Amino acid sequence: MLATDKLNRIKQIAHDNHGGGRAVAEAGVILGDFQRAVESEGLLYPPDPTERSCFLGGTVATNASGARTFKYGPTRNYVERLKIALATGELVDIRRGELYADANGKITIPFRRGD
């Protein structure tokens, strides 16, 4: 079992130069809270899997989608980076477009220690 309920901080919501924005949030942020915080900044987080009491990390893990998916696409389209702490204490920092599977479908993930 993994409990992420205490990883519940929205660390940053920032506007970019193109009228959109970016956010940094922890896995235990409740989706409804995240949606309200983003909307209060005049922005939209399009993935809307109907159930707003779920954790943001759960929507990312399952690539959750809902009615807005037809227009905006699924959750994965809005994730640029994942920082993951493994049970071993190792940290994985994955940015979109940096890792690809080889010809056999294997992905080698570099680990960072002591970060």
C-alpha positions as CSV (number, residue, x, y, z in Angstrom):
1,M,0.0,0.0,0.0
2,L,1.2,3.5,-0.8
3,A,-0.2,6.5,1.1
4,T,0.3,9.8,-0.6
5,D,-2.2,11.8,1.4
6,K,0.5,13.9,3.1
7,L,2.1,14.7,-0.2
8,N,-0.6,17.3,-0.7
9,R,1.1,20.6,-1.6
10,I,0.7,22.6,-4.8
11,K,4.2,24.0,-4.9
12,Q,3.8,26.4,-7.8
13,I,1.4,27.7,-10.5
14,A,3.1,29.9,-13.0
15,H,1.9,31.6,-16.2
16,D,4.0,31.2,-19.3
17,N,4.6,33.6,-22.2
18,H,2.0,31.9,-24.4
19,G,-1.1,32.4,-22.3
20,G,-0.8,29.0,-20.7
21,G,0.9,27.9,-17.5
22,R,2.7,25.3,-15.6
23,A,2.2,23.8,-12.1
24,V,4.3,21.8,-9.7
25,A,2.2,19.6,-7.4
26,E,2.7,16.6,-5.2
27,A,1.0,13.3,-5.8
28,G,-1.5,13.6,-2.9
29,V,-3.1,16.8,-4.0
30,I,-6.8,16.3,-4.4
31,L,-7.8,16.9,-8.1
32,G,-10.7,19.3,-7.1
33,D,-8.3,21.4,-5.0
34,F,-5.9,21.5,-7.9
35,Q,-8.6,22.4,-10.4
36,R,-9.8,25.3,-8.1
37,A,-6.2,26.6,-7.6
38,V,-5.5,26.6,-11.3
39,E,-8.8,28.2,-12.2
40,S,-8.1,31.0,-9.6
41,E,-5.1,31.8,-11.7
42,G,-7.2,32.1,-14.8
43,L,-5.9,28.8,-16.2
44,L,-7.4,25.4,-17.1
45,Y,-6.1,22.0,-16.3
46,P,-8.1,20.1,-19.0
47,P,-8.0,16.4,-17.7
48,D,-11.3,15.9,-15.9
49,P,-11.9,12.3,-14.9
50,T,-15.3,13.2,-13.4
51,E,-14.3,12.2,-9.9
52,R,-12.7,15.3,-8.4
53,S,-12.0,13.8,-4.9
54,C,-9.2,11.6,-6.4
55,F,-5.5,12.3,-5.9
56,L,-3.6,14.0,-8.7
57,G,-0.9,11.3,-8.6
58,G,-3.6,8.6,-9.2
59,T,-4.8,10.4,-12.3
60,V,-1.2,10.5,-13.6
61,A,-0.6,6.8,-12.7
62,T,-3.7,5.7,-14.6
63,N,-3.7,8.3,-17.4
64,A,-7.2,9.2,-16.3
65,S,-9.5,10.8,-18.7
66,G,-13.1,12.1,-18.9
67,A,-15.5,14.0,-21.1
68,R,-12.9,16.7,-21.8
69,T,-10.5,14.1,-23.3
70,F,-12.3,14.3,-26.6
71,K,-11.2,17.9,-27.0
72,Y,-8.0,18.1,-24.9
73,G,-6.6,14.6,-24.7
74,P,-5.7,12.4,-21.6
75,T,-3.7,13.3,-18.5
76,R,-0.4,12.2,-20.0
77,N,-0.5,15.1,-22.4
78,Y,-0.2,17.5,-19.4
79,V,2.7,15.8,-17.6
80,E,6.1,17.2,-18.4
81,R,8.1,15.7,-15.5
82,L,7.9,13.1,-12.8
83,K,10.1,12.9,-9.7
84,I,9.7,9.5,-8.1
85,A,11.0,8.2,-4.8
86,L,11.4,4.4,-4.9
87,A,11.0,2.2,-1.9
88,T,14.8,1.7,-1.9
89,G,15.3,5.4,-1.4
90,E,16.5,6.0,-4.9
91,L,15.2,8.9,-6.8
92,V,14.1,8.9,-10.4
93,D,13.6,12.2,-12.3
94,I,12.0,11.7,-15.7
95,R,11.3,14.5,-18.1
96,R,9.1,14.1,-21.2
97,G,11.1,13.1,-24.2
98,E,14.3,12.1,-22.4
99,L,13.8,8.4,-22.2
100,Y,12.8,6.0,-24.9
101,A,12.5,2.2,-25.2
102,D,15.1,0.3,-27.1
103,A,14.3,-2.1,-30.0
104,N,13.3,-4.7,-27.4
105,G,11.0,-2.4,-25.6
106,K,13.4,-2.0,-22.6
107,I,13.8,1.4,-20.9
108,T,16.8,2.1,-18.8
109,I,16.1,4.6,-16.1
110,P,19.0,6.5,-14.5
111,F,18.9,6.8,-10.7
112,R,20.0,9.8,-8.7
113,R,21.3,9.3,-5.2
114,G,21.3,11.6,-2.2
115,D,19.1,14.3,-3.8
